[in-house]
Amino acid sequence: MSQILTTMDDVLYYPILIIVLLAAGLFFTVRTRLIQFRWFRECIRVVMQKPSKEGSVSSFQALMVSTASRVGTGNIIGISTALCLGGFGSVFWMWAIAIIGGATAFIESTLAQVYKRRDANGDSYGGPAYYIEIALHNKLLAGAFAFFLIITYAGGFNALASYNLQSTFSVYGFYEKGVTSWVIGGILAVLVGYCLMGGGKRIMRVTEVLVPFMGVLYVILALVIIIMHIGMIPSVLSAVLADAFDFQKILGGISGSCMMYGIKRGLYSNEAGVGSAPNAAAAADVSHPAQQGLVQMLSVFIDTVLCTATALMCMFSGVTPTKAMAGAPYVQAATQTDFGAFGPIMITVAMVLFAFTTLIGNLFYVDNCLAYLNGKKTPSKGFMKGFRLLAVLVIFVGAGMSMDNAWAVADICMAFMCLINIPSILALNGTAIAVMDDYGRQLDAGIENPVFKASDIGLDESDLEYWK
């Protein structure tokens, strides 16, 4: 089974997904005229805007939910694994996929806002399944996307997050292989289950508090280490660039190269183009769809900052990465060089926070797609309780999986989502660009808070439930 999963993983990412991701990211970067750089300050401004309707999901809350999913165990364990298996050059390719991925995130989240729907309470919801059905008129493809998102986020990603969390305890004396992992998985499953039974609003409240806290805590830890080793920055950057452009080494074994690991782990962490963040973007109450596109673009950059923090902590330590250290052992050994026995404990605390918020953020997306498959209505309370219990069971089982299988399952599930979402947003990019241009025109006219009307860019209002 492990061999089958590994083979599928390799084939899906090279040559298929690496070409699709890079080509789409570069295309959107050109089409948006380098929006990642042009409107970066605007990203910061719009994220703090309040919703017009009391109790609606704000841009900041939508950012926190998407960041809860993006910022997770991949920011620590994923980067450590990439360094150990792909080399220092993987950091450069992670940066590259994040920079061009920002434009992809803008396109998909803007489209989610344009085609969002209204529920019985007057709140909005949506995502790729909805813009695929409404704009591309393809219910079968929309249903397939919703199905793969459920499998990916309730299954592959949550199993991996659980595995990654328990792996950080392997450095402690009390850890017993085959026993402790199940105990930790059980505790995590119970905690997540308690949160899930409170529904989406509780998820919003928890992530709104925990995501900023865990992000700031982790960045402070990284900054301390960076300042302690500030003189090493030139040599570390030189090593990253030298390894990143060693094409003889890359072409000699591309599936295990720094390019492949940087792209795979970067995509797993920032999720640009996967089609997950648009589900959170569609829930935000904003005056213009482009605002949520900008907010979700910012989330990609936040995630990449945290990934870079992990990479620098590891590279500054002087600990040589090896295949045997892939995952938690490498990053914990790296922090131990500067903080002694307290280093691994800090990583474990960060992983607990990262894993928990990832798990509940992931299942927010799942609820949205379950409703889509149920005729755009929330399934019965009985079904939802049963499904959430199943999701909790996956978290428990994931803790006992092997590292290779856990990563392969997550990668494969995510690849199928990408291969549906990216061609879809390529087909609809004209609409997103028109929305972007409309927003830009209003900013140029001195309008501080642009308002969108679908008719202004020639959209058929009969297909929409907002923007009329």
C-alpha positions in Angstrom: 0.0 0.0 0.0 2.8 2.4 0.9 4.4 1.9 -2.5 1.1 2.5 -4.4 0.5 5.8 -2.5 4.1 7.0 -3.1 3.9 6.2 -6.8 0.5 8.0 -7.1 1.9 11.0 -5.2 5.0 11.2 -7.5 3.0 11.0 -10.7 0.4 13.5 -9.7 2.9 16.1 -8.8 5.5 15.6 -11.5 4.9 16.2 -14.3 1.1 17.0 -13.9 0.6 19.3 -11.0 3.9 21.1 -11.0 3.2 22.3 -14.6 -0.4 23.2 -13.8 0.5 25.2 -10.7 3.4 27.1 -12.1 1.7 27.9 -15.4 -1.5 29.0 -13.7 0.3 31.1 -11.1 2.4 32.8 -13.7 -0.6 33.4 -15.9 -2.6 35.0 -13.1 0.4 37.1 -12.0 0.6 38.6 -15.5 -3.1 39.0 -15.9 -3.4 40.8 -12.5 -0.4 43.0 -13.4 1.6 41.9 -10.3 -1.3 42.4 -7.9 0.8 40.8 -5.1 3.0 43.8 -5.1 0.7 46.6 -6.5 -2.0 46.2 -3.9 -0.1 44.8 -0.9 -0.9 47.9 1.2 -4.5 47.7 0.2 -4.6 44.1 1.6 -3.6 45.4 5.0 -6.2 48.2 4.9 -9.2 46.1 3.9 -8.6 43.3 6.3 -9.7 45.5 9.2 -13.0 46.7 7.7 -16.1 45.8 9.7 -19.1 44.1 8.1 -22.1 46.2 7.3 -24.5 43.8 9.0 -24.3 43.2 12.7 -23.2 39.6 13.5 -22.0 38.8 9.9 -18.6 37.3 9.2 -16.0 40.0 8.9 -13.0 40.1 6.5 -10.8 39.5 9.6 -12.8 36.4 10.7 -12.7 35.0 7.2 -9.0 35.6 7.1 -8.6 33.8 10.4 -10.5 30.7 9.3 -8.5 30.4 6.1 -5.3 31.1 8.0 -6.3 28.5 10.6 -6.3 25.9 7.8 -3.2 27.3 6.0 -1.1 28.0 9.2 -0.8 24.6 10.7 1.5 21.6 11.2 2.8 22.0 7.7 4.5 25.3 8.8 6.7 23.3 11.1 6.8 19.6 10.2 6.3 20.2 6.5 9.2 22.6 6.2 11.4 20.4 8.3 10.6 17.4 6.1 11.4 19.5 2.9 14.8 20.5 4.3 15.7 16.9 5.3 14.5 15.2 2.1 14.9 18.0 -0.5 17.7 20.2 0.8 18.0 23.9 1.6 17.0 24.8 -2.0 13.5 23.8 -1.2 13.0 27.0 0.7 13.5 29.1 -2.5 10.9 27.1 -4.4 8.5 27.5 -1.5 9.0 31.2 -1.8 8.4 31.1 -5.5 5.2 29.1 -5.3 3.9 31.5 -2.6 4.7 34.7 -4.6 2.9 33.5 -7.7 0.3 31.7 -5.6 -0.8 35.0 -4.2 -2.4 35.9 -7.6 -4.1 32.6 -7.7 -5.5 33.1 -4.3 -6.9 36.5 -5.3 -8.6 35.0 -8.4 -10.3 32.1 -6.7 -11.5 34.0 -3.6 -12.8 36.9 -5.7 -14.8 34.5 -7.8 -16.2 32.9 -4.6 -17.4 36.3 -3.5 -19.0 37.1 -6.8 -21.0 33.8 -6.9 -21.8 33.4 -3.2 -25.3 32.4 -2.1 -27.6 33.6 0.7 -28.8 31.3 3.5 -32.1 31.4 5.4 -30.5 33.8 8.0 -29.3 36.2 5.4 -25.6 35.1 5.7 -23.5 34.3 2.7 -21.7 31.0 1.8 -20.1 29.6 -1.3 -16.8 28.4 -2.8 -15.5 26.5 -5.9 -18.5 24.1 -6.1 -20.8 27.1 -6.5 -18.8 29.1 -9.0 -18.3 25.9 -11.0 -22.0 25.1 -11.1 -23.3 28.7 -11.6 -20.7 30.2 -14.0 -19.5 27.0 -15.8 -22.9 25.2 -15.6 -21.3 22.0 -14.7 -23.0 20.3 -11.7 -21.1 17.1 -12.1 -17.7 18.8 -11.8 -18.9 20.9 -8.9 -20.1 17.8 -7.1 -16.7 16.1 -7.7 -14.9 19.1 -6.3 -17.1 19.1 -3.1 -16.5 15.4 -2.7 -12.7 15.7 -3.0 -12.7 18.6 -0.6 -14.5 16.5 2.0 -12.1 13.6 1.6 -9.1 15.9 1.7 -10.0 18.0 4.7 -12.0 15.6 6.8 -9.6 12.8 5.8 -6.1 13.3 4.5 -5.3 16.7 6.0 -6.7 16.0 9.4 -5.1 12.6 9.6 -1.8 14.2 8.8 -2.2 17.0 11.3 -2.9 14.5 14.0 0.2 12.4 13.0 2.4 15.5 12.9 1.3 16.6 16.4 1.9 13.3 18.1 5.3 13.0 16.3 6.6 16.0 18.3 6.3 14.0 21.5 8.7 11.3 20.2 11.7 13.1 21.6 10.5 12.8 25.2 11.4 9.9 27.5 7.8 9.0 28.3 7.0 8.3 24.6 6.4 4.7 23.7 6.0 3.9 20.1 2.6 2.3 19.3 1.1 3.5 22.6 1.7 7.2 23.2 0.7 8.2 19.7 -2.8 6.6 20.2 -3.2 8.4 23.6 -2.3 11.7 22.1 -4.6 11.0 19.1 -7.4 10.2 21.5 -7.0 13.4 23.5 -6.9 15.5 20.4 -10.0 13.8 18.9 -12.0 14.5 22.1 -11.0 18.2 22.2 -11.8 18.8 18.5 -15.1 16.9 18.9 -16.2 19.2 21.7 -15.5 22.2 19.5 -17.2 20.8 16.5 -20.4 20.0 18.3 -20.8 23.8 18.8 -21.0 24.4 15.0 -19.5 27.0 12.7 -19.9 30.0 15.0 -17.8 28.4 17.7 -15.1 27.6 15.1 -15.1 31.3 14.2 -14.7 32.3 17.8 -11.9 29.8 18.6 -9.9 30.6 15.5 -10.2 34.3 15.9 -8.5 34.1 19.3 -6.0 31.2 18.8 -4.6 32.0 15.3 -3.2 35.5 16.1 -1.8 34.2 19.4 -0.1 31.2 18.0 1.3 33.1 15.0 2.8 35.9 17.2 4.2 33.4 19.7 5.9 31.4 16.9 7.3 34.5 15.1 8.7 35.8 18.4 10.5 32.5 18.9 11.9 32.6 15.3 13.0 36.3 15.6 14.9 35.5 18.8 16.8 32.7 17.0 17.3 34.9 13.8 18.7 37.8 15.9 21.1 35.4 17.7 22.4 34.3 14.4 22.0 37.4 12.3 25.5 37.2 10.9 24.7 33.9 9.3 22.0 35.3 6.9 24.3 35.8 3.9 25.8 32.3 4.1 22.4 30.7 4.6 20.8 32.6 1.7 23.8 31.7 -0.5 23.3 28.0 0.4 19.6 28.2 -0.4 20.2 29.8 -3.8 23.0 27.5 -4.7 21.0 24.4 -4.0 17.8 25.8 -5.6 19.6 26.3 -8.9 21.6 23.1 -9.0 19.7 21.9 -12.0 22.0 19.0 -12.5 21.1 17.7 -9.1 17.4 18.5 -9.7 17.1 16.8 -13.1 19.0 13.8 -11.7 16.1 12.9 -9.5 13.3 15.4 -9.8 10.7 13.6 -7.7 13.0 13.9 -4.7 14.5 17.2 -5.5 14.5 20.5 -3.7 12.2 21.9 -6.4 9.6 19.2 -5.9 9.7 19.3 -2.1 9.6 23.1 -2.0 6.5 23.2 -4.3 4.7 20.3 -2.6 5.3 21.5 1.0 4.7 25.2 -0.1 1.4 24.2 -1.7 0.3 22.1 1.2 1.0 24.9 3.6 -0.4 28.0 1.7 -3.1 26.2 -0.3 -3.2 28.7 -3.1 -5.2 27.2 -5.9 -6.4 24.3 -3.9 -9.9 25.8 -3.6 -10.2 25.6 0.1 -9.9 29.3 1.2 -12.7 30.5 -1.2 -15.1 28.7 1.1 -14.1 31.0 3.9 -13.9 34.0 1.6 -17.5 33.6 0.4 -18.7 33.9 4.0 -17.4 37.4 4.5 -19.6 40.4 4.4 -17.8 42.9 2.2 -18.9 45.7 -0.2 -16.8 44.5 -3.1 -15.6 41.0 -4.0 -12.1 42.1 -4.7 -11.7 43.0 -1.0 -11.9 39.3 0.0 -9.5 38.4 -2.9 -7.0 40.7 -1.4 -7.6 39.4 2.2 -7.0 35.8 1.1 -3.9 36.8 -0.8 -2.6 38.2 2.4 -3.2 34.9 4.1 -0.8 33.2 1.7 1.9 35.7 2.6 1.3 35.2 6.4 1.6 31.5 6.0 4.9 31.9 4.0 6.4 34.1 6.7 5.8 31.4 9.3 7.2 28.7 6.9 10.3 30.9 6.4 10.6 31.3 10.2 10.8 27.5 10.6 13.3 27.2 7.8 15.6 29.9 9.2 15.4 28.4 12.7 16.5 25.0 11.3 19.3 26.4 9.0 20.8 28.7 11.6 21.1 25.8 14.1 24.0 24.2 12.3 22.3 20.8 12.7 22.8 18.8 9.5 19.4 17.6 8.1 19.2 13.9 7.3 16.4 11.7 6.1 16.2 10.0 9.5 15.5 13.3 11.1 12.7 14.3 8.7 9.8 15.9 10.5 9.6 16.9 14.2 13.1 15.5 15.2 15.0 18.0 13.0 13.2 21.2 14.0 13.3 20.1 17.7 17.0 19.3 17.5 17.5 22.7 15.8 15.8 24.7 18.6 17.6 22.7 21.3 20.9 24.1 20.1 19.8 27.6 21.2 17.3 26.9 24.0 18.5 23.6 25.4 15.8 21.3 26.7 13.2 24.1 26.5 13.5 24.2 22.7 11.7 21.0 21.9 9.0 21.9 24.5 8.3 25.2 22.7 7.9 23.4 19.4 5.5 20.9 21.0 3.4 23.8 22.4 3.4 25.5 19.0 2.4 22.2 17.3 -0.5 21.7 19.7 -1.9 25.2 18.8 -1.2 24.8 15.1 -2.7 21.4 14.9 -5.8 22.2 16.8 -6.7 25.3 14.8 -5.9 23.5 11.5 -8.3 20.7 12.4 -11.2 23.0 13.2 -10.5 25.3 10.3 -10.5 22.3 7.9 -13.8 21.1 9.1 -15.4 24.5 8.5 -14.7 24.0 4.8 -16.2 20.5 5.0 -19.5 21.7 6.4 -19.9 24.0 3.4 -19.4 21.2 0.9 -21.6 18.8 2.7 -24.4 21.3 2.4 -23.7 21.6 -1.3 -24.0 17.9 -1.9 -27.2 17.9 0.1 -29.0 20.2 -2.3 -27.4 23.3 -0.8 -29.1 22.7 2.6 -27.3 21.8 5.8 -27.8 18.1 6.4 -29.9 16.9 9.3 -28.5 17.2 12.8 -28.3 13.5 13.1 -26.2 13.2 9.9 -23.9 16.0 11.0 -23.3 14.5 14.4 -22.5 11.2 12.8 -20.2 12.8 10.2 -18.4 14.7 12.9 -17.9 11.6 15.0 -16.4 10.0 11.9 -14.1 13.0 11.3 -13.0 12.7 15.0 -12.3 9.0 14.4 -10.0 10.0 11.5 -8.1 12.3 13.7 -7.6 9.4 16.2 -6.5 7.0 13.5 -4.2 9.5 11.8 -2.1 9.7 15.0 -1.0 6.1 14.5 -0.2 6.3 10.8 3.3 6.1 9.3 4.9 9.4 8.2 5.2 8.4 4.5 1.5 7.2 4.3 0.2 10.3 6.1 2.0 12.7 3.8 1.1 10.7 0.6 -2.6 10.5 1.4 -2.8 14.3 2.1 -0.8 15.1 -1.1 -3.0 12.9 -3.3 -6.3 14.2 -2.0 -5.1 17.8 -2.4 -3.9 17.1 -6.0 -7.4 16.1 -7.1 -8.8 19.3 -5.7 -6.2 21.4 -7.6 -6.8 19.6 -10.8 -10.5 20.6 -10.7 -10.2 24.1 -9.2 -7.3 25.5 -11.3 -8.8 24.8 -14.8 -12.1 26.2 -13.5 -10.6 29.5 -12.3 -8.6 29.7 -15.5 -11.8 29.5 -17.5 -13.4 32.2 -15.3 -10.4 34.5 -14.9 -12.0 37.1 -17.1 -14.7 37.8 -14.5 -12.2 38.1 -11.7 -10.0 40.5 -13.7 -13.1 42.6 -14.5 -13.9 42.8 -10.8 -10.3 43.8 -10.0 -10.4 46.5 -12.6 -13.7 47.8 -11.3 -12.2 48.0 -7.8 -9.1 49.8 -9.1 -11.2 52.4 -11.0 -13.1 53.2 -7.8 -9.9 53.5 -5.8 -8.5 55.8 -8.4 -11.6 57.9 -8.2 -11.0 58.5 -4.5 -13.7 56.1 -3.2 -12.3 54.7 0.0 -14.8 51.8 0.3 -15.7 50.7 -3.3 -19.1 49.1 -3.9 -19.7 46.4 -6.5 -22.6 46.0 -8.9 -22.6 43.0 -11.2 -24.2 45.0 -14.0 -21.1 47.3 -14.1 -19.0 44.5 -15.6 -21.8 42.9 -17.7 -22.6 40.0 -15.4 -26.1 38.4 -15.6 -27.7 39.4 -12.3 -30.2 36.5 -12.6 -27.3 34.1 -11.8 -26.4 36.0 -8.6 -27.9 36.4 -5.2 -25.7 39.4 -4.3 -24.3 42.4 -6.1 -27.5 43.6 -7.7 
